[in-house]
Amino acid sequence: MKKISFAILMVIIAITSCKKTQPNMPATEKWKFDKLSLEKKVFLDNDSTKGGIKLSFEFNYPSKIGNDSLLSVIQSHFATAFAGDDYKNLNPQSAFDTLTNRSINESLDIAKLAIKDRSDLSDYYKNVVTSVFDTTDMTITARTETNEYMGGAHGSQYISYYNIDTRNGSVIKGDKLFKSGSQDKLTQYIKEDLAKTLNSQGDTITLLDPESIVPSDNFYFNNQGIVYVYNSYEVAPYSDGLVEVTLPYAKIKDMITSEYIPIISLKTKEGTK
């Protein structure tokens, strides 16, 4: 007789996956958007009463733009925003499949370890959402939010922004956005703002290493200014949460390159609507 180990790991998967036009996005003649989504739950030992690891993924991306010659380039940037730098040359479907499969395999490895210490897998989760955060006549911004708990003292949240120049398909980084020599002044403004920033309890945030603070490429544009985003542990402890610093356009206008000065009028015009 064949011996069958009682430690067989059985995985029950409940999946819903779809690709459809995203109805909540501002679809216009210039832009149209699609969405890929997947929800998956993994149970151990074929026992759903013990809970399971919950995985949820949503990937919104442009399926049509005014300049179709740049569509594949912009989609590849959205793929990077969703799946990471290692998959920057993938199309949306490939990026989606890659990240979801990788996350499933990682969660299965974690589940196998959880058997040993009898962890309650109902507490374990991973949610990834990439959305079309903003569009202007010259930019489109992807926003990815990842929330997860896979054991340990607490869960984690990470939010990142990708600002893409729709005139040429390039990602807008700080060294292209600002004139040479602007770093020190930007750093000063950011530190001044952080010194006044309060956490959710109304207390001034604790800076982990003030001397190491620099402008980040994780930023977005709103109708007031450029908003720098610092995730937990980047400038402040986990207890202070995500930190945002807004530098008003009026304060930094002279440092922005002529190539991107038009963003100011595009965004401030939105604020007057």
C-alpha positions in Angstrom: 0.0 0.0 0.0 1.1 3.5 -0.7 1.6 5.6 2.4 -0.3 8.8 2.3 1.0 11.6 4.5 -1.6 13.3 6.8 0.2 16.6 6.1 -1.1 16.8 2.6 -1.8 20.4 1.7 -5.0 20.9 -0.1 -5.9 24.1 -1.7 -9.4 25.2 -2.4 -9.6 28.1 -4.7 -12.6 30.4 -5.2 -11.8 32.6 -8.1 -13.6 35.4 -10.0 -11.7 37.0 -12.8 -12.8 39.4 -15.4 -11.8 41.9 -18.0 -14.2 44.7 -18.8 -14.4 48.3 -19.6 -14.1 50.3 -16.4 -17.4 52.2 -16.0 -16.2 54.5 -13.3 -13.3 56.1 -15.2 -13.7 59.4 -17.1 -13.9 57.8 -20.5 -13.7 60.4 -23.3 -12.9 60.4 -26.9 -9.2 60.6 -25.9 -9.2 58.0 -23.2 -10.8 54.6 -22.6 -9.9 52.2 -19.8 -10.2 48.5 -19.1 -10.0 46.5 -15.9 -8.6 43.1 -14.9 -9.6 41.7 -11.5 -9.2 38.5 -9.5 -10.3 37.4 -6.1 -8.9 34.2 -4.7 -9.2 32.5 -1.3 -6.9 29.6 -0.3 -7.9 27.1 2.5 -5.6 24.5 4.1 -6.4 20.9 4.6 -9.7 21.2 2.8 -11.1 22.9 5.9 -12.8 26.2 5.2 -13.9 26.5 8.9 -10.3 27.5 9.7 -10.3 30.5 7.4 -8.0 31.1 4.5 -5.6 33.5 2.8 -7.6 36.2 0.9 -6.1 37.6 -2.3 -7.6 40.4 -4.2 -6.2 42.2 -7.3 -7.6 45.0 -9.5 -5.7 46.5 -12.5 -7.2 49.5 -14.3 -5.3 50.7 -17.3 -5.8 52.7 -20.5 -7.0 50.7 -23.5 -7.3 53.8 -25.8 -5.5 57.1 -26.0 -5.5 60.0 -28.4 -2.1 59.1 -29.7 -2.3 55.3 -30.3 1.3 55.1 -31.3 2.2 55.5 -27.6 -0.5 53.2 -26.2 1.8 50.2 -25.7 4.5 52.3 -24.1 2.0 53.8 -21.6 0.5 50.4 -20.9 3.9 49.0 -20.1 4.4 51.8 -17.5 1.0 50.8 -16.0 2.2 47.2 -16.0 5.3 48.4 -14.0 3.1 50.3 -11.6 1.0 47.2 -11.0 3.6 44.3 -11.1 6.9 46.0 -10.4 10.1 47.0 -12.2 11.0 43.4 -13.0 8.0 43.2 -15.4 8.2 46.6 -17.0 8.1 45.3 -20.6 4.9 43.3 -20.2 1.5 44.1 -21.6 -1.4 44.5 -19.2 -2.6 40.9 -19.3 0.8 39.4 -18.9 1.6 41.8 -16.0 -1.6 40.8 -14.3 -1.0 37.1 -14.8 2.5 37.4 -13.6 1.7 39.3 -10.4 -1.3 37.1 -9.5 0.6 33.9 -10.1 3.6 35.1 -8.2 1.4 36.2 -5.3 -0.4 32.9 -5.2 2.8 30.9 -5.1 4.2 33.2 -2.3 1.0 32.8 -0.3 1.1 29.0 -0.7 4.7 29.0 0.7 3.5 31.1 3.7 0.5 28.8 4.2 2.8 25.8 4.4 4.8 27.5 7.1 1.6 28.5 8.9 0.7 24.8 9.4 3.6 24.4 11.7 2.5 27.1 14.2 -1.2 26.7 13.7 -1.7 30.3 12.6 -5.2 31.5 11.8 -5.1 32.1 8.1 -8.3 34.2 8.1 -6.1 37.1 9.3 -3.9 36.8 6.2 -4.6 38.9 3.1 -3.1 40.8 0.2 -4.9 43.4 -1.8 -3.4 45.2 -4.8 -5.2 47.9 -6.7 -3.8 50.0 -9.6 -6.1 52.8 -10.7 -6.1 55.7 -13.2 -5.6 58.4 -10.6 -5.5 61.4 -12.9 -5.4 62.6 -16.5 -4.6 66.0 -18.1 -3.9 67.1 -21.6 -0.2 66.1 -21.1 -0.2 63.5 -18.3 -1.7 60.3 -17.0 -1.1 59.1 -13.5 -1.2 55.5 -12.2 -1.7 54.9 -8.5 -1.0 51.5 -6.9 -2.1 50.7 -3.4 -0.9 47.4 -1.8 -2.3 46.3 1.6 -1.2 43.0 3.1 -0.8 40.9 6.2 1.2 37.7 5.9 2.2 37.2 9.6 4.2 39.4 11.9 3.4 42.2 14.3 1.2 44.2 11.9 0.1 44.6 8.3 1.6 46.9 5.7 0.4 49.5 3.2 2.3 50.9 0.3 1.1 53.5 -2.2 3.0 54.5 -5.3 2.4 56.9 -8.2 3.6 56.9 -11.8 3.2 60.1 -13.7 3.5 59.6 -17.4 4.0 62.2 -20.1 1.5 61.4 -22.8 3.4 63.5 -25.3 6.3 61.1 -25.5 5.4 58.2 -23.2 8.2 58.8 -20.6 7.8 58.6 -16.8 8.1 62.0 -15.2 10.9 61.9 -12.6 12.2 64.6 -10.4 15.4 65.2 -12.5 13.2 65.9 -15.5 10.6 67.9 -13.7 13.0 70.3 -11.9 15.9 72.4 -13.1 19.4 71.3 -12.2 20.5 72.5 -8.8 17.0 72.5 -7.3 17.5 69.5 -5.0 18.7 71.4 -1.9 15.9 73.9 -2.0 13.3 71.2 -2.5 14.7 69.2 0.4 14.6 72.3 2.6 10.9 72.9 1.8 10.0 69.3 2.4 11.8 69.2 5.8 10.1 72.5 6.8 6.7 70.9 6.0 7.5 67.6 7.7 8.3 69.6 10.9 4.7 70.8 11.0 3.1 67.5 9.9 0.7 65.8 12.3 -0.3 62.2 12.5 -3.8 60.8 12.9 -3.6 61.4 16.6 -2.8 65.0 16.2 0.8 64.7 17.3 3.8 65.9 15.3 5.3 63.0 13.4 8.6 61.5 14.5 11.3 61.7 11.8 13.5 58.6 11.8 16.5 60.2 10.1 16.0 63.9 9.2 19.4 64.1 7.5 18.5 61.4 5.0 15.3 63.0 3.8 15.3 63.9 0.1 12.6 64.6 -2.6 11.1 61.3 -3.7 10.0 60.2 -7.2 6.8 59.0 -5.6 4.6 62.1 -6.1 1.5 63.4 -7.8 0.1 66.6 -9.0 -3.1 68.2 -7.5 -4.6 71.7 -8.0 -2.5 73.2 -5.2 1.0 71.8 -5.8 3.2 68.7 -6.1 2.4 66.2 -3.4 5.3 64.0 -2.2 4.3 60.6 -0.7 6.4 58.8 1.9 5.3 55.4 3.0 5.7 53.9 6.5 9.4 53.8 7.6 10.6 56.0 4.8 10.6 59.1 6.9 8.5 58.2 10.0 7.7 55.1 12.0 4.8 52.7 11.2 2.7 54.3 13.9 2.7 57.7 12.0 1.4 56.0 8.9 1.7 57.4 5.3 3.0 60.9 5.1 2.3 63.4 2.4 4.0 66.8 1.8 2.5 69.4 -0.5 4.7 72.0 -2.1 2.6 74.8 -3.5 3.1 75.7 -7.2 3.7 79.3 -6.2 6.6 78.2 -4.1 8.3 76.0 -6.6 7.3 77.4 -9.9 10.7 78.9 -10.6 12.4 75.5 -10.2 10.2 73.6 -12.7 11.6 73.1 -16.2 9.9 74.9 -19.1 8.9 71.5 -20.4 6.6 70.9 -17.5 5.5 74.4 -16.5 2.2 73.8 -18.4 1.2 71.3 -15.8 0.6 74.1 -13.3 -2.0 75.8 -15.4 -3.7 72.5 -16.3 -4.0 71.5 -12.6 -4.9 74.9 -11.2 -7.5 75.4 -13.9 -9.1 72.1 -12.6 -9.3 73.6 -9.2 -11.4 76.5 -10.4 -14.1 74.3 -12.0 
